[in-house]
Structure formats: C-alpha cells, structure tokens
Amino acid sequence: MTAEPWKVLVVDDVEGLRRLVSIVLGQHDAYEVVAEASSGEEAIQKAQETNPDVVLLDLSMPGMDGFETLDHIHEQDENIHVIVLSGHDKEHKAQQAAQAGALAFIEKAEDPQALVEKLDEVLRQAPRR
C-alpha cells in the first residue's frame, strides 16, 4: 500500500520560483501541491483553507516575512511541518528558522531536483499528521 502524498503549500513571492517548485513537486507521487501563496498573509489563509501537511516557506517576502508567517501558521496548527526555503545568509537563517520552530531549512538550489531530494530526506524522518 502506498502512503498518501504529503499535502504541500508553496509560499514564495517570486511567481516563477513558486511555480517551478510546484511543477517539480507535482511530478512526484509523494507530493500533492494543494495551494500556492505569494505573501505571508495569503499563506496563513491558504493554510487554514487547505490544511497542508507541509508548508515550503520563503523567508524574504514583502510585508509579513517568513518568520512571522511561520508563527501564525503554527498558532493555527502546530503539527504543520514548516520547511524554510531561502537563498540568503544560510548559517544565520537556518539557526533562526530552527529556533522559530521550522522542521528544516533548505537552501534554494539551482537544480529543482536537489530540492525534492532534500525534502524527501527531511520528511522521511518527520511524523505524519
């Protein structure tokens, strides 16, 4: 019996990156992208509407940043796995993300398949909701 796919919410203010991540994840049976969001505010709303297992969350967004968004998502449901995606200041941001309650920090890679491999690795060890 195959496990149900992880329901994923993809949050990034850059539409091209958001779409690319969604398309790449959609090519794998382990993932179902249930929604996309371009801002922290929209992410909170979409998380409430779609009840994802995983939120892939960019940190650098206008308005509400990723850390504030993470806090709000965990206020709604602390069992949602939030995985931070960023390409900036990896060491400092990874530590901040862990302290804020993120399951993992994944550096944005030029190769989208590397993202999927890292996501597979992280979620293999994560409990299902």
N, CA, C and O atoms as CSV, one atom per row, in Angstrom:
chain,resi,resn,atom,element,x,y,z
A,1,MET,N,N,0.832,-1.186,0.000
A,1,MET,CA,C,0.000,0.000,0.000
A,1,MET,C,C,0.878,1.251,0.000
A,1,MET,O,O,1.803,1.363,0.805
A,2,THR,N,N,0.597,2.169,-0.881
A,2,THR,CA,C,1.359,3.400,-0.984
A,2,THR,C,C,0.814,4.432,-0.006
A,2,THR,O,O,-0.398,4.581,0.147
A,3,ALA,N,N,1.719,5.135,0.647
A,3,ALA,CA,C,1.302,6.176,1.599
A,3,ALA,C,C,0.648,7.330,0.842
A,3,ALA,O,O,0.965,7.601,-0.316
A,4,GLU,N,N,-0.263,7.992,1.527
A,4,GLU,CA,C,-0.884,9.180,0.949
A,4,GLU,C,C,0.206,10.215,0.670
A,4,GLU,O,O,1.182,10.292,1.416
A,5,PRO,N,N,0.057,11.002,-0.381
A,5,PRO,CA,C,1.069,12.041,-0.647
A,5,PRO,C,C,1.021,13.124,0.430
A,5,PRO,O,O,-0.021,13.380,1.034
A,6,TRP,N,N,2.162,13.743,0.650
A,6,TRP,CA,C,2.238,14.904,1.539
A,6,TRP,C,C,1.525,16.062,0.855
A,6,TRP,O,O,1.832,16.379,-0.294
A,7,LYS,N,N,0.585,16.693,1.536
A,7,LYS,CA,C,-0.101,17.877,1.001
A,7,LYS,C,C,0.789,19.087,1.282
A,7,LYS,O,O,1.143,19.356,2.430
A,8,VAL,N,N,1.143,19.808,0.228
A,8,VAL,CA,C,2.135,20.875,0.327
A,8,VAL,C,C,1.540,22.222,-0.077
A,8,VAL,O,O,0.826,22.332,-1.074
A,9,LEU,N,N,1.848,23.233,0.714
A,9,LEU,CA,C,1.564,24.635,0.391
A,9,LEU,C,C,2.901,25.286,0.070
A,9,LEU,O,O,3.817,25.252,0.891
A,10,VAL,N,N,3.025,25.876,-1.112
A,10,VAL,CA,C,4.263,26.511,-1.554
A,10,VAL,C,C,4.102,28.023,-1.431
A,10,VAL,O,O,3.191,28.609,-2.016
A,11,VAL,N,N,5.002,28.653,-0.658
A,11,VAL,CA,C,4.911,30.092,-0.399
A,11,VAL,C,C,6.195,30.779,-0.848
A,11,VAL,O,O,7.271,30.527,-0.307
A,12,ASP,N,N,6.066,31.641,-1.838
A,12,ASP,CA,C,7.206,32.433,-2.321
A,12,ASP,C,C,6.637,33.630,-3.066
A,12,ASP,O,O,5.680,33.492,-3.828
A,13,ASP,N,N,7.214,34.793,-2.852
A,13,ASP,CA,C,6.712,35.982,-3.528
A,13,ASP,C,C,7.152,36.063,-4.988
A,13,ASP,O,O,6.623,36.878,-5.743
A,14,VAL,N,N,8.101,35.239,-5.392
A,14,VAL,CA,C,8.552,35.217,-6.789
A,14,VAL,C,C,7.760,34.133,-7.516
A,14,VAL,O,O,7.943,32.938,-7.286
A,15,GLU,N,N,6.875,34.590,-8.400
A,15,GLU,CA,C,5.959,33.664,-9.063
A,15,GLU,C,C,6.686,32.551,-9.807
A,15,GLU,O,O,6.271,31.395,-9.729
A,16,GLY,N,N,7.751,32.867,-10.522
A,16,GLY,CA,C,8.475,31.855,-11.286
A,16,GLY,C,C,9.033,30.755,-10.404
A,16,GLY,O,O,8.955,29.577,-10.752
A,17,LEU,N,N,9.590,31.129,-9.272
A,17,LEU,CA,C,10.140,30.128,-8.346
A,17,LEU,C,C,9.024,29.290,-7.726
A,17,LEU,O,O,9.145,28.072,-7.593
A,18,ARG,N,N,7.948,29.955,-7.352
A,18,ARG,CA,C,6.800,29.263,-6.758
A,18,ARG,C,C,6.243,28.230,-7.738
A,18,ARG,O,O,5.986,27.087,-7.360
A,19,ARG,N,N,6.061,28.626,-8.970
A,19,ARG,CA,C,5.513,27.724,-9.994
A,19,ARG,C,C,6.475,26.577,-10.269
A,19,ARG,O,O,6.049,25.431,-10.413
A,20,LEU,N,N,7.774,26.879,-10.345
A,20,LEU,CA,C,8.771,25.844,-10.615
A,20,LEU,C,C,8.748,24.778,-9.516
A,20,LEU,O,O,8.745,23.582,-9.808
A,21,VAL,N,N,8.733,25.209,-8.267
A,21,VAL,CA,C,8.683,24.261,-7.145
A,21,VAL,C,C,7.403,23.425,-7.230
A,21,VAL,O,O,7.441,22.210,-7.035
A,22,SER,N,N,6.285,24.065,-7.515
A,22,SER,CA,C,5.011,23.342,-7.613
A,22,SER,C,C,5.032,22.318,-8.732
A,22,SER,O,O,4.564,21.193,-8.557
A,23,ILE,N,N,5.568,22.695,-9.870
A,23,ILE,CA,C,5.629,21.773,-11.018
A,23,ILE,C,C,6.529,20.586,-10.707
A,23,ILE,O,O,6.164,19.440,-10.967
A,24,VAL,N,N,7.701,20.860,-10.153
A,24,VAL,CA,C,8.642,19.783,-9.836
A,24,VAL,C,C,8.048,18.834,-8.805
A,24,VAL,O,O,8.146,17.617,-8.963
A,25,LEU,N,N,7.428,19.372,-7.742
A,25,LEU,CA,C,6.812,18.506,-6.730
A,25,LEU,C,C,5.656,17.702,-7.324
A,25,LEU,O,O,5.443,16.546,-6.959
A,26,GLY,N,N,4.912,18.321,-8.242
A,26,GLY,CA,C,3.783,17.652,-8.871
A,26,GLY,C,C,4.182,16.452,-9.718
A,26,GLY,O,O,3.335,15.622,-10.049
A,27,GLN,N,N,5.438,16.351,-10.066
A,27,GLN,CA,C,5.928,15.226,-10.861
A,27,GLN,C,C,6.275,14.012,-9.994
A,27,GLN,O,O,6.690,12.975,-10.511
A,28,HIS,N,N,6.105,14.144,-8.687
A,28,HIS,CA,C,6.446,13.069,-7.757
A,28,HIS,C,C,5.196,12.621,-7.000
A,28,HIS,O,O,4.448,13.443,-6.472
A,29,ASP,N,N,4.987,11.326,-6.955
A,29,ASP,CA,C,3.799,10.769,-6.293
A,29,ASP,C,C,3.751,11.074,-4.802
A,29,ASP,O,O,2.678,11.040,-4.200
A,30,ALA,N,N,4.893,11.371,-4.201
A,30,ALA,CA,C,4.948,11.603,-2.753
A,30,ALA,C,C,4.370,12.954,-2.354
A,30,ALA,O,O,4.157,13.205,-1.168
A,31,TYR,N,N,4.111,13.838,-3.335
A,31,TYR,CA,C,3.678,15.203,-3.022
A,31,TYR,C,C,2.452,15.599,-3.822
A,31,TYR,O,O,2.307,15.256,-4.995
A,32,GLU,N,N,1.568,16.337,-3.146
A,32,GLU,CA,C,0.420,16.955,-3.807
A,32,GLU,C,C,0.418,18.427,-3.404
A,32,GLU,O,O,0.199,18.750,-2.237
A,33,VAL,N,N,0.658,19.305,-4.348
A,33,VAL,CA,C,0.629,20.739,-4.053
A,33,VAL,C,C,-0.838,21.143,-3.983
A,33,VAL,O,O,-1.553,21.114,-4.985
A,34,VAL,N,N,-1.276,21.523,-2.778
A,34,VAL,CA,C,-2.681,21.858,-2.564
A,34,VAL,C,C,-2.955,23.341,-2.757
A,34,VAL,O,O,-4.099,23.746,-2.961
A,35,ALA,N,N,-1.895,24.157,-2.692
A,35,ALA,CA,C,-2.069,25.599,-2.898
A,35,ALA,C,C,-0.713,26.267,-3.017
A,35,ALA,O,O,0.324,25.714,-2.650
A,36,GLU,N,N,-0.767,27.488,-3.548
A,36,GLU,CA,C,0.396,28.369,-3.616
A,36,GLU,C,C,-0.007,29.690,-2.987
A,36,GLU,O,O,-1.180,30.064,-2.992
A,37,ALA,N,N,0.983,30.394,-2.445
A,37,ALA,CA,C,0.727,31.714,-1.878
A,37,ALA,C,C,1.926,32.609,-2.192
A,37,ALA,O,O,3.071,32.159,-2.243
A,38,SER,N,N,1.621,33.893,-2.402
A,38,SER,CA,C,2.676,34.838,-2.757
A,38,SER,C,C,3.046,35.783,-1.626
A,38,SER,O,O,3.922,36.632,-1.788
A,39,SER,N,N,2.381,35.642,-0.472
A,39,SER,CA,C,2.668,36.511,0.673
A,39,SER,C,C,2.393,35.755,1.962
A,39,SER,O,O,1.752,34.704,1.959
A,40,GLY,N,N,2.883,36.301,3.052
A,40,GLY,CA,C,2.626,35.692,4.345
A,40,GLY,C,C,1.151,35.667,4.679
A,40,GLY,O,O,0.635,34.665,5.172
A,41,GLU,N,N,0.478,36.762,4.411
A,41,GLU,CA,C,-0.948,36.848,4.702
A,41,GLU,C,C,-1.732,35.796,3.922
A,41,GLU,O,O,-2.609,35.125,4.467
A,42,GLU,N,N,-1.401,35.665,2.636
A,42,GLU,CA,C,-2.078,34.680,1.793
A,42,GLU,C,C,-1.734,33.260,2.262
A,42,GLU,O,O,-2.587,32.373,2.218
A,43,ALA,N,N,-0.505,33.042,2.705
A,43,ALA,CA,C,-0.092,31.718,3.185
A,43,ALA,C,C,-0.923,31.292,4.398
A,43,ALA,O,O,-1.352,30.142,4.491
A,44,ILE,N,N,-1.145,32.217,5.314
A,44,ILE,CA,C,-1.930,31.916,6.506
A,44,ILE,C,C,-3.351,31.523,6.114
A,44,ILE,O,O,-3.903,30.555,6.636
A,45,GLN,N,N,-3.934,32.278,5.197
A,45,GLN,CA,C,-5.288,31.989,4.716
A,45,GLN,C,C,-5.338,30.631,4.013
A,45,GLN,O,O,-6.232,29.826,4.276
A,46,LYS,N,N,-4.376,30.379,3.118
A,46,LYS,CA,C,-4.363,29.116,2.360
A,46,LYS,C,C,-4.117,27.925,3.286
A,46,LYS,O,O,-4.678,26.850,3.071
A,47,ALA,N,N,-3.289,28.104,4.309
A,47,ALA,CA,C,-3.037,27.022,5.261
A,47,ALA,C,C,-4.326,26.655,5.991
A,47,ALA,O,O,-4.609,25.479,6.222
A,48,GLN,N,N,-5.092,27.665,6.346
A,48,GLN,CA,C,-6.356,27.423,7.037
A,48,GLN,C,C,-7.352,26.718,6.112
A,48,GLN,O,O,-8.080,25.823,6.543
A,49,GLU,N,N,-7.380,27.120,4.852
A,49,GLU,CA,C,-8.333,26.552,3.884
A,49,GLU,C,C,-7.979,25.138,3.448
A,49,GLU,O,O,-8.868,24.308,3.258
A,50,THR,N,N,-6.676,24.853,3.287
A,50,THR,CA,C,-6.266,23.587,2.665
A,50,THR,C,C,-5.708,22.552,3.636
A,50,THR,O,O,-5.565,21.383,3.277
A,51,ASN,N,N,-5.391,22.968,4.862
A,51,ASN,CA,C,-4.858,22.054,5.876
A,51,ASN,C,C,-3.678,21.225,5.349
A,51,ASN,O,O,-3.755,19.996,5.326
A,52,PRO,N,N,-2.599,21.875,4.929
A,52,PRO,CA,C,-1.464,21.132,4.375
A,52,PRO,C,C,-0.700,20.374,5.461
A,52,PRO,O,O,-0.784,20.695,6.646
A,53,ASP,N,N,0.040,19.367,5.026
A,53,ASP,CA,C,0.954,18.661,5.921
A,53,ASP,C,C,2.260,19.435,6.036
A,53,ASP,O,O,2.907,19.447,7.083
A,54,VAL,N,N,2.633,20.084,4.925
A,54,VAL,CA,C,3.926,20.749,4.811
A,54,VAL,C,C,3.739,22.121,4.177
A,54,VAL,O,O,2.987,22.276,3.215
A,55,VAL,N,N,4.434,23.116,4.730
A,55,VAL,CA,C,4.498,24.437,4.107
A,55,VAL,C,C,5.945,24.690,3.738
A,55,VAL,O,O,6.819,24.697,4.604
A,56,LEU,N,N,6.203,24.899,2.447
A,56,LEU,CA,C,7.523,25.317,1.984
A,56,LEU,C,C,7.492,26.831,1.958
A,56,LEU,O,O,6.763,27.427,1.165
A,57,LEU,N,N,8.279,27.458,2.821
A,57,LEU,CA,C,8.126,28.875,3.116
A,57,LEU,C,C,9.390,29.672,2.825
A,57,LEU,O,O,10.438,29.440,3.428
A,58,ASP,N,N,9.279,30.609,1.898
A,58,ASP,CA,C,10.364,31.552,1.640
A,58,ASP,C,C,10.411,32.548,2.793
A,58,ASP,O,O,9.366,32.926,3.323
A,59,LEU,N,N,11.597,32.973,3.184
A,59,LEU,CA,C,11.725,33.932,4.280
A,59,LEU,C,C,11.595,35.374,3.828
A,59,LEU,O,O,10.999,36.194,4.526
A,60,SER,N,N,12.143,35.686,2.675
A,60,SER,CA,C,12.204,37.076,2.218
A,60,SER,C,C,10.985,37.427,1.373
A,60,SER,O,O,10.944,37.180,0.168
A,61,MET,N,N,9.994,38.011,2.045
A,61,MET,CA,C,8.787,38.437,1.341
A,61,MET,C,C,8.436,39.839,1.805
A,61,MET,O,O,8.722,40.212,2.943
A,62,PRO,N,N,7.816,40.617,0.927
A,62,PRO,CA,C,7.397,41.948,1.360
A,62,PRO,C,C,6.261,41.846,2.379
A,62,PRO,O,O,5.512,40.869,2.384
A,63,GLY,N,N,6.137,42.836,3.219
A,63,GLY,CA,C,5.077,42.799,4.238
A,63,GLY,C,C,5.481,41.855,5.339
A,63,GLY,O,O,6.514,42.043,5.981
A,64,MET,N,N,4.676,40.847,5.562
A,64,MET,CA,C,4.941,39.858,6.606
A,64,MET,C,C,6.045,38.909,6.143
A,64,MET,O,O,5.898,38.234,5.124
A,65,ASP,N,N,7.150,38.855,6.890
A,65,ASP,CA,C,8.246,37.979,6.470
A,65,ASP,C,C,7.951,36.522,6.840
A,65,ASP,O,O,6.938,36.221,7.471
A,66,GLY,N,N,8.841,35.641,6.444
A,66,GLY,CA,C,8.639,34.217,6.664
A,66,GLY,C,C,8.565,33.817,8.126
A,66,GLY,O,O,7.798,32.924,8.486
A,67,PHE,N,N,9.361,34.475,8.983
A,67,PHE,CA,C,9.351,34.107,10.396
A,67,PHE,C,C,8.003,34.443,11.051
A,67,PHE,O,O,7.476,33.657,11.838
A,68,GLU,N,N,7.462,35.596,10.722
A,68,GLU,CA,C,6.154,35.970,11.263
A,68,GLU,C,C,5.067,35.045,10.715
A,68,GLU,O,O,4.146,34.658,11.434
A,69,THR,N,N,5.187,34.703,9.446
A,69,THR,CA,C,4.240,33.776,8.826
A,69,THR,C,C,4.300,32.412,9.509
A,69,THR,O,O,3.263,31.810,9.789
A,70,LEU,N,N,5.501,31.930,9.776
A,70,LEU,CA,C,5.683,30.655,10.461
A,70,LEU,C,C,4.976,30.664,11.813
A,70,LEU,O,O,4.282,29.709,12.161
A,71,ASP,N,N,5.151,31.738,12.570
A,71,ASP,CA,C,4.493,31.854,13.875
A,71,ASP,C,C,2.973,31.732,13.745
A,71,ASP,O,O,2.332,31.005,14.504
A,72,HIS,N,N,2.410,32.448,12.782
A,72,HIS,CA,C,0.958,32.430,12.597
A,72,HIS,C,C,0.456,31.049,12.159
A,72,HIS,O,O,-0.596,30.594,12.608
A,73,ILE,N,N,1.210,30.393,11.286
A,73,ILE,CA,C,0.806,29.059,10.830
A,73,ILE,C,C,0.822,28.076,11.998
A,73,ILE,O,O,-0.089,27.261,12.145
A,74,HIS,N,N,1.857,28.158,12.825
A,74,HIS,CA,C,1.924,27.255,13.984
A,74,HIS,C,C,0.891,27.606,15.053
A,74,HIS,O,O,0.502,26.739,15.836
A,75,GLU,N,N,0.440,28.856,15.100
A,75,GLU,CA,C,-0.670,29.197,16.007
A,75,GLU,C,C,-1.946,28.490,15.555
A,75,GLU,O,O,-2.750,28.062,16.382
A,76,GLN,N,N,-2.125,28.372,14.242
A,76,GLN,CA,C,-3.297,27.671,13.694
A,76,GLN,C,C,-3.201,26.175,13.941
A,76,GLN,O,O,-4.172,25.539,14.352
A,77,ASP,N,N,-2.016,25.615,13.687
A,77,ASP,CA,C,-1.823,24.172,13.823
A,77,ASP,C,C,-0.337,23.894,13.993
A,77,ASP,O,O,0.436,23.986,13.039
A,78,GLU,N,N,0.051,23.558,15.207
A,78,GLU,CA,C,1.474,23.347,15.488
A,78,GLU,C,C,2.028,22.084,14.848
A,78,GLU,O,O,3.241,21.873,14.854
A,79,ASN,N,N,1.157,21.236,14.292
A,79,ASN,CA,C,1.615,19.992,13.667
A,79,ASN,C,C,1.937,20.126,12.189
A,79,ASN,O,O,2.395,19.166,11.569
A,80,ILE,N,N,1.709,21.298,11.612
A,80,ILE,CA,C,2.097,21.520,10.219
A,80,ILE,C,C,3.618,21.618,10.174
A,80,ILE,O,O,4.227,22.372,10.933
A,81,HIS,N,N,4.214,20.851,9.282
A,81,HIS,CA,C,5.671,20.898,9.117
A,81,HIS,C,C,6.013,22.098,8.241
A,81,HIS,O,O,5.662,22.136,7.061
A,82,VAL,N,N,6.693,23.066,8.819
A,82,VAL,CA,C,7.129,24.228,8.048
A,82,VAL,C,C,8.599,24.037,7.712
A,82,VAL,O,O,9.435,23.852,8.597
A,83,ILE,N,N,8.898,24.084,6.431
A,83,ILE,CA,C,10.266,23.958,5.957
A,83,ILE,C,C,10.627,25.255,5.262
A,83,ILE,O,O,9.994,25.656,4.286
A,84,VAL,N,N,11.650,25.897,5.779
A,84,VAL,CA,C,12.067,27.197,5.280
A,84,VAL,C,C,12.945,27.011,4.045
A,84,VAL,O,O,13.862,26.190,4.034
A,85,LEU,N,N,12.647,27.787,3.009
A,85,LEU,CA,C,13.452,27.834,1.795
A,85,LEU,C,C,14.062,29.216,1.698
A,85,LEU,O,O,13.356,30.222,1.768
A,86,SER,N,N,15.356,29.262,1.539
A,86,SER,CA,C,15.977,30.574,1.390
A,86,SER,C,C,17.291,30.439,0.652
A,86,SER,O,O,17.912,29.376,0.632
A,87,GLY,N,N,17.690,31.515,0.062
A,87,GLY,CA,C,18.974,31.549,-0.626
A,87,GLY,C,C,19.908,32.551,0.002
A,87,GLY,O,O,20.971,32.836,-0.549
A,88,HIS,N,N,19.532,33.095,1.149
A,88,HIS,CA,C,20.297,34.173,1.767
A,88,HIS,C,C,20.831,33.776,3.132
A,88,HIS,O,O,20.121,33.160,3.927
A,89,ASP,N,N,22.072,34.124,3.403
A,89,ASP,CA,C,22.644,34.043,4.745
A,89,ASP,C,C,22.317,32.707,5.416
A,89,ASP,O,O,21.731,32.669,6.498
A,90,LYS,N,N,22.700,31.627,4.764
A,90,LYS,CA,C,22.279,30.290,5.167
A,90,LYS,C,C,22.510,29.987,6.642
A,90,LYS,O,O,21.578,29.569,7.329
A,91,GLU,N,N,23.704,30.182,7.140
A,91,GLU,CA,C,24.012,29.782,8.519
A,91,GLU,C,C,23.119,30.500,9.529
A,91,GLU,O,O,22.528,29.866,10.403
A,92,HIS,N,N,23.025,31.803,9.409
A,92,HIS,CA,C,22.237,32.587,10.354
A,92,HIS,C,C,20.746,32.273,10.222
A,92,HIS,O,O,20.059,32.083,11.226
A,93,LYS,N,N,20.252,32.220,9.001
A,93,LYS,CA,C,18.822,31.974,8.766
A,93,LYS,C,C,18.424,30.555,9.177
A,93,LYS,O,O,17.323,30.346,9.687
A,94,ALA,N,N,19.302,29.586,8.962
A,94,ALA,CA,C,18.992,28.210,9.360
A,94,ALA,C,C,18.828,28.121,10.874
A,94,ALA,O,O,17.920,27.449,11.363
A,95,GLN,N,N,19.692,28.787,11.607
A,95,GLN,CA,C,19.603,28.788,13.068
A,95,GLN,C,C,18.324,29.494,13.521
A,95,GLN,O,O,17.621,29.006,14.406
A,96,GLN,N,N,18.028,30.640,12.914
A,96,GLN,CA,C,16.809,31.378,13.251
A,96,GLN,C,C,15.566,30.532,12.950
A,96,GLN,O,O,14.621,30.510,13.738
A,97,ALA,N,N,15.574,29.840,11.814
A,97,ALA,CA,C,14.435,29.013,11.422
A,97,ALA,C,C,14.204,27.894,12.436
A,97,ALA,O,O,13.063,27.625,12.811
A,98,ALA,N,N,15.262,27.253,12.873
A,98,ALA,CA,C,15.140,26.181,13.860
A,98,ALA,C,C,14.582,26.722,15.176
A,98,ALA,O,O,13.722,26.096,15.796
A,99,GLN,N,N,15.069,27.871,15.594
A,99,GLN,CA,C,14.587,28.482,16.832
A,99,GLN,C,C,13.115,28.882,16.724
A,99,GLN,O,O,12.395,28.880,17.722
A,100,ALA,N,N,12.673,29.222,15.524
A,100,ALA,CA,C,11.285,29.637,15.317
A,100,ALA,C,C,10.339,28.445,15.187
A,100,ALA,O,O,9.122,28.622,15.147
A,101,GLY,N,N,10.893,27.232,15.120
A,101,GLY,CA,C,10.047,26.053,15.060
A,101,GLY,C,C,9.945,25.385,13.706
A,101,GLY,O,O,9.110,24.501,13.516
A,102,ALA,N,N,10.784,25.791,12.757
A,102,ALA,CA,C,10.765,25.147,11.445
A,102,ALA,C,C,11.327,23.732,11.554
A,102,ALA,O,O,12.253,23.484,12.326
A,103,LEU,N,N,10.775,22.825,10.795
A,103,LEU,CA,C,11.261,21.452,10.768
A,103,LEU,C,C,12.652,21.389,10.148
A,103,LEU,O,O,13.504,20.619,10.591
A,104,ALA,N,N,12.875,22.208,9.117
A,104,ALA,CA,C,14.166,22.178,8.425
A,104,ALA,C,C,14.368,23.474,7.650
A,104,ALA,O,O,13.440,24.257,7.449
A,105,PHE,N,N,15.595,23.669,7.228
A,105,PHE,CA,C,15.979,24.785,6.380
A,105,PHE,C,C,16.577,24.173,5.130
A,105,PHE,O,O,17.522,23.388,5.210
A,106,ILE,N,N,16.040,24.522,3.988
A,106,ILE,CA,C,16.573,24.024,2.719
A,106,ILE,C,C,17.002,25.224,1.897
A,106,ILE,O,O,16.229,26.156,1.671
A,107,GLU,N,N,18.232,25.183,1.461
A,107,GLU,CA,C,18.758,26.268,0.639
A,107,GLU,C,C,18.186,26.136,-0.770
A,107,GLU,O,O,18.150,25.047,-1.344
A,108,LYS,N,N,17.742,27.266,-1.314
A,108,LYS,CA,C,17.241,27.246,-2.687
A,108,LYS,C,C,18.395,26.850,-3.597
A,108,LYS,O,O,19.474,27.442,-3.555
A,109,ALA,N,N,18.147,25.847,-4.411
A,109,ALA,CA,C,19.192,25.342,-5.297
A,109,ALA,C,C,18.859,25.674,-6.741
A,109,ALA,O,O,17.700,25.884,-7.097
A,110,GLU,N,N,19.891,25.719,-7.560
A,110,GLU,CA,C,19.661,25.935,-8.981
A,110,GLU,C,C,18.965,24.729,-9.602
A,110,GLU,O,O,18.226,24.873,-10.576
A,111,ASP,N,N,19.193,23.556,-9.051
A,111,ASP,CA,C,18.604,22.327,-9.559
A,111,ASP,C,C,17.370,21.976,-8.730
A,111,ASP,O,O,17.511,21.586,-7.571
A,112,PRO,N,N,16.173,22.102,-9.284
A,112,PRO,CA,C,14.956,21.803,-8.524
A,112,PRO,C,C,14.912,20.369,-8.004
A,112,PRO,O,O,14.305,20.103,-6.966
A,113,GLN,N,N,15.551,19.446,-8.717
A,113,GLN,CA,C,15.556,18.057,-8.256
A,113,GLN,C,C,16.295,17.934,-6.926
A,113,GLN,O,O,15.954,17.076,-6.112
A,114,ALA,N,N,17.301,18.778,-6.692
A,114,ALA,CA,C,18.017,18.764,-5.411
A,114,ALA,C,C,17.069,19.141,-4.274
A,114,ALA,O,O,17.184,18.608,-3.171
A,115,LEU,N,N,16.142,20.046,-4.534
A,115,LEU,CA,C,15.139,20.421,-3.541
A,115,LEU,C,C,14.275,19.215,-3.180
A,115,LEU,O,O,14.019,18.963,-2.002
A,116,VAL,N,N,13.829,18.477,-4.184
A,116,VAL,CA,C,12.985,17.310,-3.942
A,116,VAL,C,C,13.752,16.265,-3.138
A,116,VAL,O,O,13.199,15.669,-2.214
A,117,GLU,N,N,15.003,16.040,-3.474
A,117,GLU,CA,C,15.809,15.054,-2.747
A,117,GLU,C,C,15.977,15.454,-1.287
A,117,GLU,O,O,15.874,14.609,-0.398
A,118,LYS,N,N,16.232,16.730,-1.033
A,118,LYS,CA,C,16.387,17.205,0.339
A,118,LYS,C,C,15.055,17.110,1.086
A,118,LYS,O,O,15.020,16.714,2.251
A,119,LEU,N,N,13.977,17.467,0.421
A,119,LEU,CA,C,12.645,17.380,1.022
A,119,LEU,C,C,12.312,15.926,1.372
A,119,LEU,O,O,11.788,15.651,2.451
A,120,ASP,N,N,12.617,15.000,0.459
A,120,ASP,CA,C,12.409,13.570,0.739
A,120,ASP,C,C,13.170,13.163,1.998
A,120,ASP,O,O,12.634,12.472,2.865
A,121,GLU,N,N,14.411,13.595,2.085
A,121,GLU,CA,C,15.270,13.247,3.226
A,121,GLU,C,C,14.684,13.769,4.537
A,121,GLU,O,O,14.637,13.044,5.531
A,122,VAL,N,N,14.241,15.016,4.537
A,122,VAL,CA,C,13.687,15.632,5.747
A,122,VAL,C,C,12.385,14.947,6.155
A,122,VAL,O,O,12.190,14.636,7.330
A,123,LEU,N,N,11.499,14.711,5.200
A,123,LEU,CA,C,10.173,14.185,5.533
A,123,LEU,C,C,10.180,12.695,5.860
A,123,LEU,O,O,9.246,12.201,6.491
A,124,ARG,N,N,11.225,11.966,5.439
A,124,ARG,CA,C,11.334,10.557,5.829
A,124,ARG,C,C,11.393,10.414,7.351
A,124,ARG,O,O,10.958,9.405,7.905
A,125,GLN,N,N,11.931,11.427,8.012
A,125,GLN,CA,C,12.106,11.389,9.460
A,125,GLN,C,C,10.986,12.118,10.216
A,125,GLN,O,O,10.955,12.114,11.447
A,126,ALA,N,N,10.082,12.733,9.477
A,126,ALA,CA,C,9.024,13.532,10.117
A,126,ALA,C,C,7.783,12.677,10.357
A,126,ALA,O,O,7.419,11.850,9.521
A,127,PRO,N,N,7.137,12.882,11.504
A,127,PRO,CA,C,5.893,12.147,11.757
A,127,PRO,C,C,4.771,12.652,10.852
A,127,PRO,O,O,4.708,13.835,10.518
A,128,ARG,N,N,3.892,11.735,10.466
A,128,ARG,CA,C,2.701,12.129,9.711
A,128,ARG,C,C,1.705,12.776,10.641
A,128,ARG,O,O,1.633,12.427,11.819
A,129,ARG,N,N,0.953,13.697,10.136
A,129,ARG,CA,C,-0.094,14.361,10.928
A,129,ARG,C,C,-1.261,13.446,11.138
A,129,ARG,O,O,-2.238,13.830,11.781
